[in-house]
Amino acid sequence: MRARGPAELWRTVVTDTAERVDAGARLALEREGAKRLDREVAAVLLTAILCLVLIQFFGRPGVLDSWRHLLAALRLDHLYDELHRWLFQGPQARFHARVFWAVFRALGFLVIPAAVVVGVLRRPLSDFGVRVQGILPHGWMYLALLMLIGPAVVIASYTQPFQATYPFYRVDAGERLWPNFWLWELLYATQFVGIEFFFRGFLLHGLKRRMGYTAVWASLVPYTMIHFEKPLAECLGAIVAGWVLGTLSLRTGSMWWGAAIHTAVAWGMDLLSLGHQGRLG
C-alpha cells in the first residue's frame, strides 16, 4: 500500500467521509422529508435516554435501591432479598456482581436498541453499523490506531489511578485467575460490542440521516459522560478515540473493527495491571 501523507490521510478518512455523509443526509431529507427523519431521530434519542437510565439506575450492584423500591411496589420484596443475597453474600458474590453489571450493559447497549431498530424503525441492523461484508480492507486504519494507543496505555499502566481502576474484576490475593477472571474477560468483551453498537452503530447511524457528520459529535457527548468515573487521562483519551471511531464507523459502515480494538485495549489494560502486580508469572 502506498504511503500517505498526513494531509492526504485527513482528506481520505475525515473530509471525504464528512462530505459523503452530509450529502447522504441532504438526499434523505429530500426523499423522505423532515417529519419522518425527525420521528426517527426522536425514536433513537428517546431509546438512548431510557437505556442509559436503565444502566445507571438498575444495572449496577451499587444502586440496588431502585430495585428495592420497584419490587416493593410490585409486592415482590422476596425477589429483592434474593437478588441482594446473590450479589453480596457468598464466595462468588464479587463475580456475580460483575455478571449482573455485564448483563445489564448488554441489555441496554445492545439488545434493546437492536430491538428498536428492527421492531420500531423497521430497518435492517446492517444500516446501523452491523455490516460485515467488505470491512477487511479497512483493517489497516484500526491497526494504525491501535499502534498509536498501545504505548500510551503501557505508560498509563504505571500510574496509581490506573492500578486503582484495573482490572475491573478485582482478583483477591491467592485467588486463581481461572475460572472467574477469564470468564469475566469474555463477558467484558461482550459489553464492548454493546458499547460500539450503541454509540458507533445505533446512535451514530441513527442520527446521520438527519444530522450528517454532526452525528459524530452528538454521539460523543454521552460517550464521554460514561467515562466520568474513570481516570482523567482515560476520559480525555475517550474523547479522541470516540471521534476517531465514529468517523471510521461512518466511513466503513461498520462498528466491528471498533469493537475489536476496544476489546483488545481493555484486555491489554487488565493484563498490564495484573502483570505489574506479579499475578501473571
CYANA upper distance limits for C-alpha pairs under 8 A (distance plus 0.5 A):
  4 ARG  CA      8 GLU  CA      6.56
  4 ARG  CA      9 LEU  CA      6.46
  5 GLY  CA      9 LEU  CA      6.57
  6 PRO  CA     10 TRP  CA      6.55
  7 ALA  CA     11 ARG  CA      6.70
  8 GLU  CA     12 THR  CA      6.57
  9 LEU  CA     13 VAL  CA      6.41
  9 LEU  CA     14 VAL  CA      8.42
 10 TRP  CA     14 VAL  CA      5.79
 10 TRP  CA     15 THR  CA      6.97
 11 ARG  CA     15 THR  CA      5.24
 11 ARG  CA     16 ASP  CA      6.36
 12 THR  CA     16 ASP  CA      5.94
 12 THR  CA     17 THR  CA      7.76
 13 VAL  CA     17 THR  CA      6.53
 13 VAL  CA    247 THR  CA      8.11
 13 VAL  CA    248 LEU  CA      7.76
 13 VAL  CA    251 ARG  CA      7.65
 14 VAL  CA     18 ALA  CA      6.55
 14 VAL  CA    247 THR  CA      7.18
 15 THR  CA     19 GLU  CA      6.64
 16 ASP  CA     20 ARG  CA      6.56
 17 THR  CA     21 VAL  CA      6.61
 17 THR  CA    247 THR  CA      7.77
 17 THR  CA    250 LEU  CA      7.39
 17 THR  CA    251 ARG  CA      6.00
 18 ALA  CA     22 ASP  CA      6.50
 18 ALA  CA    212 GLY  CA      7.99
 18 ALA  CA    213 TYR  CA      5.70
 19 GLU  CA     23 ALA  CA      6.57
 19 GLU  CA    213 TYR  CA      8.34
 20 ARG  CA     24 GLY  CA      6.69
 21 VAL  CA     25 ALA  CA      6.74
 21 VAL  CA    208 LYS  CA      7.53
 21 VAL  CA    209 ARG  CA      8.35
 21 VAL  CA    212 GLY  CA      5.80
 21 VAL  CA    213 TYR  CA      6.27
 21 VAL  CA    250 LEU  CA      7.92
 22 ASP  CA     26 ARG  CA      6.85
 22 ASP  CA    208 LYS  CA      8.49
 22 ASP  CA    211 MET  CA      8.16
 22 ASP  CA    212 GLY  CA      4.84
 22 ASP  CA    213 TYR  CA      6.35
 23 ALA  CA     27 LEU  CA      6.74
 23 ALA  CA    212 GLY  CA      8.13
 24 GLY  CA     28 ALA  CA      6.61
 24 GLY  CA    209 ARG  CA      7.14
 24 GLY  CA    212 GLY  CA      7.78
 25 ALA  CA     29 LEU  CA      6.66
 25 ALA  CA    208 LYS  CA      7.04
 25 ALA  CA    209 ARG  CA      4.85
 25 ALA  CA    210 ARG  CA      6.10
 25 ALA  CA    211 MET  CA      7.17
 25 ALA  CA    212 GLY  CA      5.69
 26 ARG  CA     30 GLU  CA      6.82
 26 ARG  CA    209 ARG  CA      8.31
 26 ARG  CA    210 ARG  CA      8.47
 27 LEU  CA     31 ARG  CA      6.69
 28 ALA  CA     32 GLU  CA      6.22
 28 ALA  CA     33 GLY  CA      7.82
 28 ALA  CA    209 ARG  CA      6.64
 28 ALA  CA    210 ARG  CA      8.14
 29 LEU  CA     33 GLY  CA      5.33
 29 LEU  CA     34 ALA  CA      6.34
 29 LEU  CA     37 LEU  CA      7.75
 29 LEU  CA    209 ARG  CA      8.10
 29 LEU  CA    210 ARG  CA      7.60
 32 GLU  CA     36 ARG  CA      6.81
 32 GLU  CA     37 LEU  CA      7.53
 33 GLY  CA     37 LEU  CA      7.10
 34 ALA  CA     38 ASP  CA      6.36
 34 ALA  CA    210 ARG  CA      8.43
 35 LYS  CA     39 ARG  CA      6.71
 36 ARG  CA     40 GLU  CA      6.86
 37 LEU  CA     41 VAL  CA      6.68
 37 LEU  CA    209 ARG  CA      7.71
 37 LEU  CA    210 ARG  CA      6.49
 38 ASP  CA     42 ALA  CA      6.54
 38 ASP  CA    210 ARG  CA      7.71
 39 ARG  CA     43 ALA  CA      6.71
 40 GLU  CA     44 VAL  CA      6.78
 40 GLU  CA    121 LEU  CA      7.40
 40 GLU  CA    206 GLY  CA      7.95
 41 VAL  CA     45 LEU  CA      6.57
 41 VAL  CA    206 GLY  CA      7.10
 41 VAL  CA    207 LEU  CA      6.31
 41 VAL  CA    210 ARG  CA      7.80
 42 ALA  CA     46 LEU  CA      6.37
 43 ALA  CA     47 THR  CA      6.52
 43 ALA  CA    121 LEU  CA      8.43
 44 VAL  CA     48 ALA  CA      6.65
 44 VAL  CA    202 PHE  CA      7.88
 44 VAL  CA    203 LEU  CA      7.06
 44 VAL  CA    206 GLY  CA      6.74
 44 VAL  CA    207 LEU  CA      8.04
 45 LEU  CA     49 ILE  CA      6.64
 45 LEU  CA    203 LEU  CA      7.93
 46 LEU  CA     50 LEU  CA      6.75
 47 THR  CA     51 CYS  CA      6.54
 47 THR  CA    113 PRO  CA      7.27
 47 THR  CA    116 VAL  CA      8.22
 48 ALA  CA     52 LEU  CA      6.61
 48 ALA  CA    113 PRO  CA      8.06
 48 ALA  CA    203 LEU  CA      7.95
 49 ILE  CA     53 VAL  CA      6.74
 50 LEU  CA     54 LEU  CA      6.60
 51 CYS  CA     55 ILE  CA      6.74
 51 CYS  CA    108 GLY  CA      5.25
 51 CYS  CA    109 PHE  CA      7.43
 51 CYS  CA    112 ILE  CA      8.02
 52 LEU  CA     56 GLN  CA      6.55
 52 LEU  CA    108 GLY  CA      7.33
 53 VAL  CA     57 PHE  CA      6.38
 53 VAL  CA     58 PHE  CA      8.22
 54 LEU  CA     58 PHE  CA      5.75
 54 LEU  CA     59 GLY  CA      6.85
 54 LEU  CA    104 PHE  CA      8.48
 54 LEU  CA    108 GLY  CA      7.27
 55 ILE  CA     59 GLY  CA      4.88
 55 ILE  CA     60 ARG  CA      7.41
 55 ILE  CA    104 PHE  CA      6.65
 55 ILE  CA    105 ARG  CA      6.74
 55 ILE  CA    108 GLY  CA      6.70
 56 GLN  CA     60 ARG  CA      7.12
 57 PHE  CA     63 VAL  CA      6.66
 57 PHE  CA     64 LEU  CA      8.32
 57 PHE  CA     66 SER  CA      6.83
 58 PHE  CA     63 VAL  CA      7.30
 58 PHE  CA     64 LEU  CA      7.31
 58 PHE  CA     66 SER  CA      6.71
 58 PHE  CA     67 TRP  CA      7.07
 58 PHE  CA    104 PHE  CA      8.42
 59 GLY  CA     63 VAL  CA      8.38
 59 GLY  CA    100 PHE  CA      7.51
 59 GLY  CA    101 TRP  CA      6.14
 59 GLY  CA    104 PHE  CA      5.53
 59 GLY  CA    105 ARG  CA      7.51
 60 ARG  CA     64 LEU  CA      7.76
 60 ARG  CA    100 PHE  CA      7.79
 60 ARG  CA    101 TRP  CA      5.96
 60 ARG  CA    104 PHE  CA      8.48
 61 PRO  CA     87 LEU  CA      7.61
 61 PRO  CA     97 ALA  CA      6.54
 61 PRO  CA    100 PHE  CA      7.75
 61 PRO  CA    101 TRP  CA      7.50
 64 LEU  CA     68 ARG  CA      6.74
 64 LEU  CA     84 HIS  CA      8.47
 65 ASP  CA     69 HIS  CA      6.64
 66 SER  CA     70 LEU  CA      6.66
 67 TRP  CA     71 LEU  CA      6.39
 67 TRP  CA     80 TYR  CA      7.34
 68 ARG  CA     72 ALA  CA      6.42
 68 ARG  CA     77 ASP  CA      7.69
 68 ARG  CA     80 TYR  CA      6.38
 69 HIS  CA     73 ALA  CA      6.65
 70 LEU  CA     74 LEU  CA      6.91
 71 LEU  CA     75 ARG  CA      6.49
 71 LEU  CA     76 LEU  CA      5.37
 71 LEU  CA     77 ASP  CA      6.08
 71 LEU  CA     79 LEU  CA      7.73
 71 LEU  CA     80 TYR  CA      7.05
 72 ALA  CA     76 LEU  CA      6.18
 72 ALA  CA     77 ASP  CA      5.60
 76 LEU  CA     80 TYR  CA      7.63
 77 ASP  CA     81 ASP  CA      7.00
 78 HIS  CA     82 GLU  CA      6.79
 79 LEU  CA     83 LEU  CA      6.62
 80 TYR  CA     84 HIS  CA      6.51
 81 ASP  CA     85 ARG  CA      6.60
 82 GLU  CA     86 TRP  CA      6.62
 83 LEU  CA     87 LEU  CA      6.70
 84 HIS  CA     88 PHE  CA      6.45
 84 HIS  CA     89 GLN  CA      8.22
 85 ARG  CA     89 GLN  CA      5.60
 85 ARG  CA     90 GLY  CA      8.44
 86 TRP  CA     90 GLY  CA      8.09
 86 TRP  CA     93 ALA  CA      6.77
 86 TRP  CA     96 HIS  CA      7.35
 87 LEU  CA     93 ALA  CA      5.44
 87 LEU  CA     94 ARG  CA      7.52
 87 LEU  CA     96 HIS  CA      6.07
 87 LEU  CA     97 ALA  CA      5.71
 88 PHE  CA     93 ALA  CA      5.55
 88 PHE  CA     94 ARG  CA      7.70
 88 PHE  CA     97 ALA  CA      8.13
 89 GLN  CA     93 ALA  CA      5.99
 92 GLN  CA     96 HIS  CA      6.64
 93 ALA  CA     97 ALA  CA      6.64
 94 ARG  CA     98 ARG  CA      7.03
 94 ARG  CA    169 TYR  CA      8.35
 95 PHE  CA     99 VAL  CA      6.77
 95 PHE  CA    169 TYR  CA      8.03
 95 PHE  CA    180 ASN  CA      7.13
 95 PHE  CA    184 TRP  CA      8.21
 96 HIS  CA    100 PHE  CA      6.59
 97 ALA  CA    101 TRP  CA      6.75
 98 ARG  CA    102 ALA  CA      6.64
 98 ARG  CA    169 TYR  CA      7.45
 98 ARG  CA    184 TRP  CA      7.86
 99 VAL  CA    103 VAL  CA      6.55
 99 VAL  CA    184 TRP  CA      8.01
 99 VAL  CA    187 LEU  CA      7.89
100 PHE  CA    104 PHE  CA      6.91
101 TRP  CA    105 ARG  CA      6.76
102 ALA  CA    106 ALA  CA      6.66
102 ALA  CA    187 LEU  CA      6.85
102 ALA  CA    188 TYR  CA      7.32
102 ALA  CA    190 THR  CA      8.33
102 ALA  CA    191 GLN  CA      6.69
103 VAL  CA    107 LEU  CA      6.66
104 PHE  CA    108 GLY  CA      6.47
105 ARG  CA    109 PHE  CA      6.16
105 ARG  CA    110 LEU  CA      8.21
105 ARG  CA    191 GLN  CA      6.47
105 ARG  CA    194 GLY  CA      7.66
106 ALA  CA    110 LEU  CA      5.72
106 ALA  CA    111 VAL  CA      6.90
106 ALA  CA    190 THR  CA      7.47
106 ALA  CA    191 GLN  CA      6.01
106 ALA  CA    194 GLY  CA      6.10
107 LEU  CA    111 VAL  CA      5.28
107 LEU  CA    112 ILE  CA      6.46
108 GLY  CA    112 ILE  CA      6.29
108 GLY  CA    113 PRO  CA      7.71
109 PHE  CA    113 PRO  CA      7.14
109 PHE  CA    191 GLN  CA      8.21
109 PHE  CA    194 GLY  CA      5.30
109 PHE  CA    195 ILE  CA      6.26
109 PHE  CA    197 PHE  CA      7.52
109 PHE  CA    198 PHE  CA      5.62
110 LEU  CA    114 ALA  CA      6.45
110 LEU  CA    193 VAL  CA      8.32
110 LEU  CA    194 GLY  CA      5.19
110 LEU  CA    195 ILE  CA      8.02
110 LEU  CA    197 PHE  CA      6.92
110 LEU  CA    198 PHE  CA      6.85
111 VAL  CA    115 ALA  CA      6.67
112 ILE  CA    116 VAL  CA      6.80
113 PRO  CA    117 VAL  CA      6.78
113 PRO  CA    198 PHE  CA      7.63
113 PRO  CA    202 PHE  CA      7.18
114 ALA  CA    118 VAL  CA      6.86
114 ALA  CA    125 LEU  CA      7.55
114 ALA  CA    202 PHE  CA      8.18
115 ALA  CA    119 GLY  CA      6.11
115 ALA  CA    120 VAL  CA      8.08
116 VAL  CA    120 VAL  CA      5.40
116 VAL  CA    121 LEU  CA      6.82
117 VAL  CA    121 LEU  CA      5.44
117 VAL  CA    122 ARG  CA      6.60
117 VAL  CA    123 ARG  CA      6.36
117 VAL  CA    124 PRO  CA      7.60
117 VAL  CA    125 LEU  CA      7.15
117 VAL  CA    202 PHE  CA      8.40
118 VAL  CA    122 ARG  CA      5.36
118 VAL  CA    123 ARG  CA      6.09
118 VAL  CA    124 PRO  CA      6.80
118 VAL  CA    125 LEU  CA      7.48
123 ARG  CA    127 ASP  CA      7.59
124 PRO  CA    128 PHE  CA      8.02
125 LEU  CA    129 GLY  CA      7.62
125 LEU  CA    130 VAL  CA      6.34
125 LEU  CA    131 ARG  CA      8.15
126 SER  CA    130 VAL  CA      5.15
126 SER  CA    131 ARG  CA      5.03
127 ASP  CA    131 ARG  CA      7.71
127 ASP  CA    205 HIS  CA      7.62
127 ASP  CA    253 GLY  CA      8.11
128 PHE  CA    197 PHE  CA      8.32
128 PHE  CA    201 GLY  CA      5.25
128 PHE  CA    202 PHE  CA      5.92
128 PHE  CA    204 LEU  CA      8.38
128 PHE  CA    205 HIS  CA      5.68
128 PHE  CA    206 GLY  CA      7.19
128 PHE  CA    253 GLY  CA      8.22
128 PHE  CA    254 SER  CA      8.20
129 GLY  CA    197 PHE  CA      7.38
129 GLY  CA    200 ARG  CA      7.48
129 GLY  CA    201 GLY  CA      4.93
129 GLY  CA    202 PHE  CA      7.81
129 GLY  CA    205 HIS  CA      7.33
129 GLY  CA    249 SER  CA      7.40
129 GLY  CA    253 GLY  CA      5.81
129 GLY  CA    254 SER  CA      4.54
129 GLY  CA    255 MET  CA      5.58
129 GLY  CA    256 TRP  CA      8.19
130 VAL  CA    197 PHE  CA      7.98
130 VAL  CA    201 GLY  CA      7.57
130 VAL  CA    253 GLY  CA      8.25
130 VAL  CA    254 SER  CA      5.97
130 VAL  CA    255 MET  CA      6.77
130 VAL  CA    256 TRP  CA      7.43
131 ARG  CA    135 ILE  CA      8.44
131 ARG  CA    253 GLY  CA      6.99
131 ARG  CA    254 SER  CA      5.69
131 ARG  CA    255 MET  CA      8.33
131 ARG  CA    256 TRP  CA      8.48
132 VAL  CA    254 SER  CA      7.27
132 VAL  CA    256 TRP  CA      7.92
135 ILE  CA    139 GLY  CA      7.59
135 ILE  CA    252 THR  CA      7.09
135 ILE  CA    254 SER  CA      7.68
138 HIS  CA    142 TYR  CA      7.85
138 HIS  CA    252 THR  CA      7.55
139 GLY  CA    143 LEU  CA      6.73
139 GLY  CA    257 TRP  CA      7.51
140 TRP  CA    144 ALA  CA      6.61
141 MET  CA    145 LEU  CA      6.80
142 TYR  CA    146 LEU  CA      6.62
142 TYR  CA    257 TRP  CA      7.25
142 TYR  CA    258 GLY  CA      7.90
142 TYR  CA    261 ILE  CA      7.55
143 LEU  CA    147 MET  CA      6.74
144 ALA  CA    148 LEU  CA      6.92
145 LEU  CA    149 ILE  CA      6.74
146 LEU  CA    150 GLY  CA      6.35
146 LEU  CA    261 ILE  CA      7.16
146 LEU  CA    265 VAL  CA      8.36
147 MET  CA    151 PRO  CA      7.82
148 LEU  CA    152 ALA  CA      7.96
149 ILE  CA    153 VAL  CA      6.80
150 GLY  CA    154 VAL  CA      6.83
150 GLY  CA    265 VAL  CA      7.98
151 PRO  CA    155 ILE  CA      6.75
152 ALA  CA    156 ALA  CA      6.59
153 VAL  CA    157 SER  CA      6.58
153 VAL  CA    265 VAL  CA      8.42
153 VAL  CA    269 MET  CA      7.43
154 VAL  CA    158 TYR  CA      7.81
154 VAL  CA    269 MET  CA      8.40
154 VAL  CA    272 LEU  CA      7.85
155 ILE  CA    159 THR  CA      8.27
156 ALA  CA    162 PHE  CA      7.05
157 SER  CA    162 PHE  CA      6.10
157 SER  CA    163 GLN  CA      7.24
157 SER  CA    269 MET  CA      7.58
157 SER  CA    272 LEU  CA      6.95
157 SER  CA    273 SER  CA      6.90
158 TYR  CA    162 PHE  CA      7.65
158 TYR  CA    163 GLN  CA      7.84
158 TYR  CA    276 HIS  CA      8.31
159 THR  CA    163 GLN  CA      6.97
160 GLN  CA    164 ALA  CA      6.55
161 PRO  CA    165 THR  CA      6.74
161 PRO  CA    231 PRO  CA      6.64
162 PHE  CA    166 TYR  CA      6.61
162 PHE  CA    231 PRO  CA      7.58
162 PHE  CA    273 SER  CA      8.22
163 GLN  CA    167 PRO  CA      8.25
163 GLN  CA    273 SER  CA      6.50
165 THR  CA    230 LYS  CA      8.03
165 THR  CA    231 PRO  CA      8.46
166 TYR  CA    170 ARG  CA      8.01
166 TYR  CA    269 MET  CA      7.47
166 TYR  CA    270 ASP  CA      6.12
166 TYR  CA    273 SER  CA      6.58
167 PRO  CA    171 VAL  CA      8.41
167 PRO  CA    269 MET  CA      7.76
167 PRO  CA    270 ASP  CA      4.95
167 PRO  CA    271 LEU  CA      8.06
167 PRO  CA    273 SER  CA      6.82
167 PRO  CA    274 LEU  CA      7.65
168 PHE  CA    270 ASP  CA      7.86
169 TYR  CA    181 PHE  CA      7.30
169 TYR  CA    184 TRP  CA      7.70
171 VAL  CA    175 GLU  CA      6.73
171 VAL  CA    176 ARG  CA      8.40
171 VAL  CA    177 LEU  CA      7.88
171 VAL  CA    181 PHE  CA      7.78
177 LEU  CA    181 PHE  CA      5.50
177 LEU  CA    182 TRP  CA      6.93
178 TRP  CA    182 TRP  CA      6.38
178 TRP  CA    183 LEU  CA      8.22
179 PRO  CA    183 LEU  CA      6.45
180 ASN  CA    184 TRP  CA      6.43
181 PHE  CA    185 GLU  CA      6.79
182 TRP  CA    186 LEU  CA      7.12
183 LEU  CA    187 LEU  CA      7.01
184 TRP  CA    188 TYR  CA      6.45
185 GLU  CA    189 ALA  CA      6.81
185 GLU  CA    267 TRP  CA      7.63
186 LEU  CA    190 THR  CA      7.23
187 LEU  CA    191 GLN  CA      7.23
188 TYR  CA    192 PHE  CA      7.25
188 TYR  CA    263 THR  CA      8.37
189 ALA  CA    193 VAL  CA      7.06
189 ALA  CA    263 THR  CA      6.00
190 THR  CA    194 GLY  CA      6.85
191 GLN  CA    195 ILE  CA      6.59
192 PHE  CA    196 GLU  CA      6.59
192 PHE  CA    259 ALA  CA      6.37
192 PHE  CA    262 HIS  CA      6.96
192 PHE  CA    263 THR  CA      6.62
193 VAL  CA    197 PHE  CA      6.63
193 VAL  CA    256 TRP  CA      8.12
193 VAL  CA    259 ALA  CA      5.58
193 VAL  CA    260 ALA  CA      8.44
194 GLY  CA    198 PHE  CA      6.50
195 ILE  CA    199 PHE  CA      6.56
195 ILE  CA    200 ARG  CA      8.34
195 ILE  CA    259 ALA  CA      8.37
196 GLU  CA    200 ARG  CA      5.63
196 GLU  CA    201 GLY  CA      6.96
196 GLU  CA    255 MET  CA      6.53
196 GLU  CA    256 TRP  CA      8.21
196 GLU  CA    258 GLY  CA      7.03
196 GLU  CA    259 ALA  CA      6.10
197 PHE  CA    201 GLY  CA      4.83
197 PHE  CA    202 PHE  CA      6.36
197 PHE  CA    255 MET  CA      6.89
198 PHE  CA    202 PHE  CA      5.39
198 PHE  CA    203 LEU  CA      6.45
199 PHE  CA    203 LEU  CA      5.67
199 PHE  CA    204 LEU  CA      6.58
199 PHE  CA    219 SER  CA      6.43
199 PHE  CA    220 LEU  CA      8.16
199 PHE  CA    223 TYR  CA      7.35
199 PHE  CA    246 GLY  CA      8.48
200 ARG  CA    204 LEU  CA      5.65
200 ARG  CA    205 HIS  CA      7.65
200 ARG  CA    219 SER  CA      8.10
200 ARG  CA    245 LEU  CA      7.69
200 ARG  CA    246 GLY  CA      5.98
200 ARG  CA    249 SER  CA      6.77
200 ARG  CA    255 MET  CA      6.51
201 GLY  CA    205 HIS  CA      5.98
201 GLY  CA    206 GLY  CA      7.92
201 GLY  CA    249 SER  CA      8.13
201 GLY  CA    254 SER  CA      7.90
201 GLY  CA    255 MET  CA      6.66
202 PHE  CA    206 GLY  CA      5.89
203 LEU  CA    207 LEU  CA      6.53
203 LEU  CA    215 ALA  CA      8.38
203 LEU  CA    219 SER  CA      6.54
204 LEU  CA    208 LYS  CA      6.58
204 LEU  CA    215 ALA  CA      6.06
204 LEU  CA    216 VAL  CA      6.65
204 LEU  CA    218 ALA  CA      8.43
204 LEU  CA    219 SER  CA      6.42
204 LEU  CA    246 GLY  CA      7.70
204 LEU  CA    250 LEU  CA      8.44
205 HIS  CA    209 ARG  CA      7.88
205 HIS  CA    215 ALA  CA      8.29
205 HIS  CA    250 LEU  CA      7.97
207 LEU  CA    211 MET  CA      6.32
207 LEU  CA    212 GLY  CA      7.91
207 LEU  CA    215 ALA  CA      6.05
208 LYS  CA    212 GLY  CA      4.93
208 LYS  CA    213 TYR  CA      6.84
208 LYS  CA    214 THR  CA      7.91
208 LYS  CA    215 ALA  CA      5.78
211 MET  CA    215 ALA  CA      6.01
213 TYR  CA    217 TRP  CA      8.42
214 THR  CA    218 ALA  CA      6.96
215 ALA  CA    219 SER  CA      6.55
216 VAL  CA    220 LEU  CA      6.66
216 VAL  CA    243 TRP  CA      6.98
216 VAL  CA    246 GLY  CA      6.15
216 VAL  CA    247 THR  CA      7.28
217 TRP  CA    221 VAL  CA      7.19
217 TRP  CA    243 TRP  CA      7.75
218 ALA  CA    222 PRO  CA      8.46
219 SER  CA    223 TYR  CA      7.03
220 LEU  CA    224 THR  CA      6.52
220 LEU  CA    239 ILE  CA      7.47
220 LEU  CA    242 GLY  CA      6.60
220 LEU  CA    243 TRP  CA      7.27
221 VAL  CA    225 MET  CA      6.97
222 PRO  CA    226 ILE  CA      6.90
223 TYR  CA    227 HIS  CA      7.60
223 TYR  CA    238 ALA  CA      8.34
223 TYR  CA    239 ILE  CA      8.39
223 TYR  CA    242 GLY  CA      7.73
224 THR  CA    228 PHE  CA      7.52
224 THR  CA    235 CYS  CA      7.13
224 THR  CA    238 ALA  CA      6.91
224 THR  CA    239 ILE  CA      6.49
224 THR  CA    242 GLY  CA      8.47
227 HIS  CA    234 GLU  CA      8.08
227 HIS  CA    235 CYS  CA      5.77
227 HIS  CA    238 ALA  CA      7.91
228 PHE  CA    232 LEU  CA      8.28
228 PHE  CA    235 CYS  CA      6.94
230 LYS  CA    234 GLU  CA      6.87
230 LYS  CA    235 CYS  CA      6.74
231 PRO  CA    235 CYS  CA      6.86
232 LEU  CA    236 LEU  CA      6.71
233 ALA  CA    237 GLY  CA      6.58
234 GLU  CA    238 ALA  CA      6.54
235 CYS  CA    239 ILE  CA      7.22
236 LEU  CA    240 VAL  CA      7.49
237 GLY  CA    241 ALA  CA      6.58
238 ALA  CA    242 GLY  CA      6.13
239 ILE  CA    243 TRP  CA      6.80
240 VAL  CA    244 VAL  CA      6.74
241 ALA  CA    245 LEU  CA      6.41
242 GLY  CA    246 GLY  CA      6.32
243 TRP  CA    247 THR  CA      6.60
244 VAL  CA    248 LEU  CA      6.66
245 LEU  CA    249 SER  CA      6.47
245 LEU  CA    258 GLY  CA      6.69
246 GLY  CA    250 LEU  CA      6.84
247 THR  CA    251 ARG  CA      6.76
248 LEU  CA    252 THR  CA      6.47
248 LEU  CA    253 GLY  CA      8.48
249 SER  CA    253 GLY  CA      5.79
249 SER  CA    254 SER  CA      5.69
249 SER  CA    255 MET  CA      5.95
249 SER  CA    258 GLY  CA      8.17
250 LEU  CA    254 SER  CA      7.88
255 MET  CA    259 ALA  CA      6.79
256 TRP  CA    260 ALA  CA      6.75
257 TRP  CA    261 ILE  CA      6.75
258 GLY  CA    262 HIS  CA      6.46
259 ALA  CA    263 THR  CA      6.57
260 ALA  CA    264 ALA  CA      6.64
261 ILE  CA    265 VAL  CA      6.63
262 HIS  CA    266 ALA  CA      6.69
263 THR  CA    267 TRP  CA      6.53
264 ALA  CA    268 GLY  CA      6.52
265 VAL  CA    269 MET  CA      6.64
266 ALA  CA    270 ASP  CA      6.91
267 TRP  CA    271 LEU  CA      6.68
268 GLY  CA    272 LEU  CA      6.45
269 MET  CA    273 SER  CA      6.71
270 ASP  CA    274 LEU  CA      6.81
271 LEU  CA    275 GLY  CA      6.40
271 LEU  CA    280 LEU  CA      8.39
272 LEU  CA    276 HIS  CA      6.73
273 SER  CA    277 GLN  CA      6.93
274 LEU  CA    278 GLY  CA      6.78
274 LEU  CA    279 ARG  CA      5.72
274 LEU  CA    280 LEU  CA      6.82
275 GLY  CA    279 ARG  CA      6.26
275 GLY  CA    280 LEU  CA      5.94
275 GLY  CA    281 GLY  CA      8.09
